[in-house]
Amino acid sequence: MSNLVVSGGAPLSGKVIPSGSKNSALPIIFATVLCRGVSVLYGVPDITDVRVSLEIISTLGASCTRIGEALYIDTSDMEYNRPPLSLVTRIRASSYLLGSCVGRFGRAHISAFGGCAFENRPIDMHISAAQRLGCTVWDDLVLASSLVGTDIRFDKASVGATVNTILLASRAKGRTRIFGYAREMHIMNLISFLRTAGAKITLTDGYIEIEGRTLTGGVCRIIPDMIEAGTYLSLSLATGSDISVVASGTELASFLAAMVDGGAVLTDSGGEIALSGSLSEPLRVTTAPHPGFPTDLQPQTAPVMARYSGGEIIENVWRSRFGYLDELSKFGVEYTLMGNRAVIMPSRLHSAVAVACDLRAGAALLIAALMAEGESVIKNAEVIDRGYERIIEKLRELGAKIERTE
């Protein structure tokens, strides 16, 4: 277990260039399993979740090599065997083995997928779609002697179910149409990659249409991490700092709109964004699938609310994502919690020792530690490394005083 020791209370300044998106890189890495040959991915972040995903596909016979900013994944000589539970239980993205392995080998084990522990996240929608495409399920084993295209309708948008269905449909015979699909930018990045690998995928407002084909190696650049960008912008507001982020205002539209509604001043110089000023109105955040406010950015807004006029968070994506509030309260953040609604009061923060219970919770604690005067300690800090590349180095470049201890 590692700790972060943070000396906070001072404003920061500088420019941040976000790394490649974790949420984009992971499904594309697993999608390479479908693509016999060499795939080349640019801008894949060097974070824990990526390293684990590469270890997982390596156990199936993939060869993974980084040269500069390019990651080469050769899947020519893969054979199916059950990946070690010690790996698949570490990341939620291992659930994409369902689509990639059934599509390539006709089988996949589906037990004990890992990831952040803020909620038990079922894969019933994934399984239902797989069965519609011709799969059968025996205990924890999904089998398919032949995948056949069909219409799939989701009652609610699910990124994971959309990814697995796209992967399966890309190898199914005939046409598949996916209605009610998730529209996040990392879904679009996955589709772009699969098209370079030979997939025939058509996007409409109502559905994704896929004609199954044999796939070969593809090429793709991973999109910048919108969540990392939003995290540093939250840090800027929470600490009264002058931090700009190289990012697209369009991709961060719902986050930026919420901050501006609270009184923040947005500066968008065309590819470089900054948030400044004080928030005179309580922030109101309601999470929802894209293009709504991202659930992965709501923990980072709580310290911002505490610094200024307070606010309200309504969590509509995950039922149990407020575990971090108990840890934030150690810094002095006052709140009340009612089901899926949290109210954050204006609070005076002080240094503290707290435990990061999941990835984005860790980011929220780090923001609080940088706000509070004195020395704070964040325990279990390795969970933050799951999604933020070179976070200590980037914070130091902004002027933060931060050290890692084991």
C-alpha positions in Angstrom: 0.0 0.0 0.0 1.3 3.5 -0.9 0.5 6.9 0.7 0.6 10.4 -0.7 1.9 13.0 1.6 0.6 16.4 0.6 1.4 19.9 1.8 -1.6 22.0 0.9 -3.0 25.5 1.2 -1.1 27.2 -1.6 -2.5 28.1 -5.1 -1.1 26.3 -8.1 -0.4 27.4 -11.7 0.4 26.0 -15.1 -0.9 24.0 -18.0 -2.0 20.4 -18.0 -2.0 18.1 -21.1 -4.3 15.2 -20.3 -3.1 11.7 -21.1 -5.0 9.2 -23.2 -8.4 8.2 -21.9 -8.5 5.2 -19.6 -12.1 4.6 -20.5 -11.2 4.6 -24.2 -8.0 2.6 -24.1 -9.3 -0.4 -22.1 -12.1 -1.5 -24.5 -9.9 -1.0 -27.5 -7.1 -3.1 -25.9 -9.6 -6.0 -25.4 -11.0 -5.4 -28.9 -7.6 -6.2 -30.4 -8.3 -9.8 -29.4 -10.9 -9.9 -32.2 -8.4 -8.6 -34.8 -6.0 -11.3 -35.9 -2.7 -9.6 -36.6 -0.9 -6.5 -35.3 -2.8 -3.5 -34.0 -1.1 -0.2 -33.3 -2.5 2.1 -30.6 -1.1 5.6 -30.1 -1.5 7.6 -26.8 -2.3 4.6 -24.5 -1.8 5.9 -21.0 0.7 4.1 -18.8 -1.6 3.5 -15.8 -2.3 0.5 -13.6 -5.6 -0.6 -15.4 -3.8 -0.6 -18.8 -0.9 -2.6 -17.5 -3.3 -5.2 -16.0 -5.4 -5.4 -19.3 -2.2 -6.0 -21.2 -1.2 -8.8 -18.8 -4.6 -10.4 -19.2 -4.4 -10.6 -23.0 -0.8 -11.7 -22.8 -2.0 -14.8 -20.9 -4.0 -15.6 -24.0 -1.0 -15.3 -26.2 -0.9 -11.7 -27.3 2.4 -9.9 -27.7 2.4 -6.3 -26.4 5.3 -3.9 -27.1 5.6 -0.2 -26.5 7.9 1.8 -28.8 7.7 5.5 -28.1 4.1 6.5 -28.0 3.0 3.5 -30.0 1.7 0.3 -28.4 1.9 -2.7 -30.7 -0.4 -5.6 -29.9 0.1 -8.8 -32.0 -2.8 -11.3 -31.6 -1.8 -13.6 -34.4 -1.1 -16.7 -32.2 -3.7 -16.5 -29.5 -5.4 -19.5 -27.9 -8.2 -19.4 -25.3 -7.4 -20.3 -21.8 -9.0 -18.9 -18.6 -7.1 -15.8 -17.5 -5.9 -15.8 -13.9 -8.5 -14.6 -11.4 -5.7 -12.6 -9.8 -5.8 -10.4 -12.9 -9.4 -10.2 -13.9 -10.6 -9.3 -10.4 -8.4 -6.2 -10.5 -10.2 -4.3 -13.2 -13.8 -3.8 -14.3 -12.7 -3.7 -17.9 -12.0 -7.5 -17.8 -15.7 -7.9 -18.4 -14.9 -7.0 -22.1 -13.4 -10.5 -22.3 -17.0 -11.6 -22.9 -17.2 -9.9 -26.2 -13.6 -10.3 -27.3 -13.1 -13.9 -26.4 -16.5 -15.2 -27.5 -16.0 -13.3 -30.7 -12.6 -14.8 -31.3 -12.7 -18.2 -29.6 -16.4 -19.0 -29.1 -16.0 -19.0 -25.3 -15.3 -16.9 -22.3 -15.5 -17.2 -18.5 -17.5 -14.4 -16.9 -17.0 -14.6 -13.1 -15.3 -12.2 -10.7 -14.8 -9.1 -12.7 -13.0 -6.4 -10.7 -12.9 -2.7 -10.5 -13.9 0.0 -8.0 -15.9 -1.3 -5.1 -18.5 1.5 -4.8 -21.2 -0.8 -6.2 -21.8 -4.4 -7.2 -22.1 -3.9 -10.9 -24.0 -6.7 -12.6 -23.6 -7.7 -16.3 -27.1 -8.9 -16.9 -27.5 -6.6 -19.9 -24.2 -8.0 -21.4 -25.4 -11.6 -21.0 -28.9 -10.9 -22.4 -27.4 -9.3 -25.5 -24.9 -12.2 -25.9 -27.8 -14.7 -25.7 -29.7 -12.8 -28.3 -26.7 -13.1 -30.6 -26.6 -16.9 -30.2 -24.6 -17.5 -27.0 -25.5 -20.1 -24.3 -24.5 -19.8 -20.7 -23.3 -22.7 -18.5 -22.5 -21.5 -15.0 -19.8 -19.0 -15.5 -19.0 -20.1 -19.1 -20.4 -18.4 -22.2 -20.3 -20.5 -25.4 -21.2 -19.7 -29.0 -20.6 -22.2 -31.9 -22.0 -19.4 -34.2 -22.9 -15.8 -33.6 -25.9 -14.5 -35.6 -26.8 -10.9 -36.0 -30.1 -9.6 -34.7 -31.7 -6.5 -33.1 -30.6 -5.6 -29.6 -32.6 -3.1 -27.6 -31.3 -1.6 -24.3 -33.8 -0.1 -21.9 -31.1 2.1 -20.4 -27.7 3.2 -21.8 -24.8 1.1 -20.6 -21.3 1.6 -21.7 -20.1 -1.9 -20.8 -23.1 -3.6 -22.4 -22.7 -1.5 -25.6 -19.0 -2.3 -25.8 -19.6 -6.1 -25.5 -22.4 -6.1 -27.9 -20.4 -4.2 -30.5 -17.5 -6.7 -30.1 -19.8 -9.7 -30.5 -21.8 -8.2 -33.4 -18.5 -7.4 -35.3 -17.9 -11.1 -35.6 -21.6 -12.3 -36.0 -23.0 -13.5 -39.3 -25.3 -10.9 -40.8 -26.6 -7.6 -39.6 -27.0 -6.5 -35.9 -28.7 -3.3 -34.9 -28.1 -1.9 -31.4 -30.9 0.4 -30.1 -30.5 2.5 -26.9 -26.7 2.4 -27.1 -24.3 4.4 -25.0 -23.0 7.5 -26.8 -19.8 8.3 -24.8 -16.8 9.5 -26.8 -14.9 6.4 -25.9 -17.6 4.3 -27.7 -17.0 6.4 -30.8 -13.2 5.8 -30.4 -13.8 2.0 -30.2 -15.9 2.1 -33.4 -13.2 4.1 -35.2 -10.6 1.5 -34.3 -12.8 -1.4 -35.4 -13.5 0.2 -38.7 -9.7 0.4 -39.4 -9.6 -3.4 -38.6 -12.2 -4.1 -41.3 -15.5 -3.8 -39.4 -18.6 -2.4 -41.2 -20.3 -0.2 -38.6 -22.8 2.5 -39.4 -24.0 5.1 -36.8 -27.5 6.6 -36.8 -29.3 8.6 -34.1 -31.5 5.6 -33.4 -29.1 2.7 -33.6 -25.7 1.3 -34.4 -25.8 -1.1 -37.4 -23.0 -3.7 -37.8 -22.3 -6.3 -40.5 -20.1 -9.0 -39.0 -16.8 -9.6 -40.7 -13.4 -11.1 -40.2 -11.1 -8.5 -38.6 -7.4 -7.9 -38.9 -5.1 -5.5 -37.1 -6.3 -2.0 -36.7 -4.8 1.4 -36.0 -6.1 4.0 -33.5 -5.2 7.1 -31.5 -6.7 7.1 -28.0 -8.7 10.2 -27.3 -7.6 12.6 -24.5 -9.0 11.8 -21.0 -12.0 14.0 -20.4 -12.2 12.9 -16.8 -8.6 13.8 -16.1 -9.2 17.2 -17.7 -12.3 17.8 -15.5 -10.3 16.7 -12.4 -7.6 19.3 -12.9 -10.3 22.0 -13.7 -12.0 21.1 -10.4 -8.7 21.3 -8.6 -8.2 24.8 -10.1 -11.5 26.1 -8.7 -11.1 24.3 -5.4 -7.7 25.8 -4.7 -8.2 29.2 -6.3 -5.5 28.4 -8.8 -4.6 29.4 -12.3 -4.6 26.1 -14.1 -5.4 25.6 -17.8 -6.1 22.3 -19.5 -5.6 21.3 -23.1 -9.1 19.9 -23.8 -12.2 20.2 -25.9 -15.0 22.4 -24.5 -17.5 20.3 -26.4 -16.5 17.0 -24.7 -16.7 18.7 -21.3 -19.9 20.7 -22.0 -22.1 19.3 -19.2 -19.3 19.7 -16.6 -18.4 23.2 -17.7 -22.1 24.3 -17.9 -22.6 23.2 -14.2 -19.5 25.2 -13.1 -20.5 28.3 -15.1 -24.1 28.1 -13.6 -22.4 28.2 -10.2 -20.6 31.4 -11.1 -17.3 30.2 -12.5 -15.7 32.1 -15.3 -14.9 29.9 -18.4 -12.0 30.8 -20.7 -11.9 28.7 -23.8 -9.2 29.8 -26.2 -9.8 27.0 -28.7 -8.2 23.9 -27.4 -7.2 25.3 -24.0 -9.7 25.7 -21.2 -9.5 27.4 -17.8 -12.1 28.0 -15.0 -11.6 30.9 -12.6 -13.4 33.1 -10.2 -15.5 32.3 -7.1 -18.7 30.4 -7.2 -21.5 32.6 -5.9 -24.3 30.1 -6.3 -24.6 26.5 -5.0 -23.5 24.0 -7.5 -26.1 21.5 -8.7 -24.9 18.3 -10.3 -27.1 15.5 -11.6 -25.2 12.6 -13.2 -26.5 10.9 -16.3 -25.2 9.0 -19.3 -23.6 11.1 -22.1 -24.2 13.9 -22.9 -25.2 14.4 -19.2 -22.9 15.1 -16.3 -20.3 12.3 -16.0 -20.6 10.2 -12.9 -16.8 9.9 -12.9 -16.5 13.6 -12.2 -19.1 14.0 -9.4 -16.7 13.1 -6.5 -14.3 15.8 -7.6 -17.0 18.5 -7.5 -17.7 18.0 -3.8 -14.5 19.8 -2.6 -15.4 22.7 -5.0 -18.8 23.0 -3.4 -17.3 22.9 0.1 -15.0 25.8 -0.7 -17.7 28.1 -1.9 -21.5 28.1 -1.6 -22.1 24.4 -1.1 -24.3 22.4 -3.5 -26.2 19.3 -4.3 -25.2 16.1 -6.1 -27.8 13.7 -7.4 -26.3 10.4 -8.5 -28.4 8.7 -11.2 -25.8 6.2 -12.6 -24.5 4.3 -9.6 -26.5 3.7 -6.4 -23.6 3.7 -3.9 -21.1 6.2 -5.1 -21.0 8.4 -2.0 -18.6 6.4 0.2 -15.9 9.0 -0.3 -17.9 11.6 1.7 -17.0 9.9 5.0 -13.3 10.3 4.1 -13.8 13.9 2.9 -15.5 14.7 6.2 -12.1 14.0 7.8 -10.9 17.2 6.1 -13.9 19.1 7.5 -16.3 18.8 4.6 -19.9 18.9 6.0 -22.6 17.0 4.2 -25.9 15.3 4.5 -26.8 12.2 2.5 -30.3 11.1 1.5 -30.4 8.1 -0.8 -28.9 9.1 -4.1 -28.8 12.8 -3.1 -25.9 14.5 -1.2 -26.0 18.1 0.0 -22.5 19.6 0.6 -22.3 22.6 3.0 -19.8 25.4 2.8 -16.9 24.1 4.9 -13.6 25.2 6.3 -11.0 22.5 5.4 -8.1 21.4 7.5 -5.3 18.8 7.0 -6.2 15.1 7.6 -5.4 11.5 7.1 -7.9 9.7 4.8 -8.2 6.5 2.8 -8.9 6.5 -1.0 -11.7 3.9 -1.4 -11.8 4.0 -5.2 -10.2 5.8 -8.1 -12.3 9.0 -8.4 -12.7 9.1 -4.6 -8.9 9.3 -4.4 -8.9 12.2 -6.8 -11.5 14.0 -4.6 -9.3 13.4 -1.5 -6.3 14.7 -3.3 -8.1 17.9 -4.2 -9.1 18.3 -0.5 -5.5 17.7 0.6 -4.2 20.4 -1.7 -6.9 22.8 -0.5 -6.1 22.3 3.2 -3.2 24.1 5.0 -0.7 21.8 6.5 0.3 18.2 5.8 -2.2 15.6 4.8 -1.9 11.9 4.1 -3.9 9.9 1.6 -3.7 6.1 2.2 -4.3 3.4 -0.4 -3.1 5.9 -3.0 -2.3 3.3 -5.6 -6.0 3.3 -6.6 -5.4 6.7 -8.0 -2.7 5.3 -10.3 -5.5 3.2 -11.9 -6.7 6.2 -13.9 -4.2 9.1 -13.7 -0.9 8.9 -15.5 2.1 10.6 -13.9 -0.2 12.4 -11.4 2.6 13.3 -8.9 4.8 14.7 -11.7 2.0 16.7 -13.2 1.0 18.1 -9.8 4.6 19.0 -9.0 4.8 20.8 -12.3 1.9 23.0 -11.1 3.8 23.7 -7.9 2.3 21.2 -5.6 4.3 19.7 -2.7 3.6 16.0 -2.8 5.5 12.8 -2.1 4.7 9.1 -2.3 5.6 6.8 0.6 5.3 3.0 0.8 
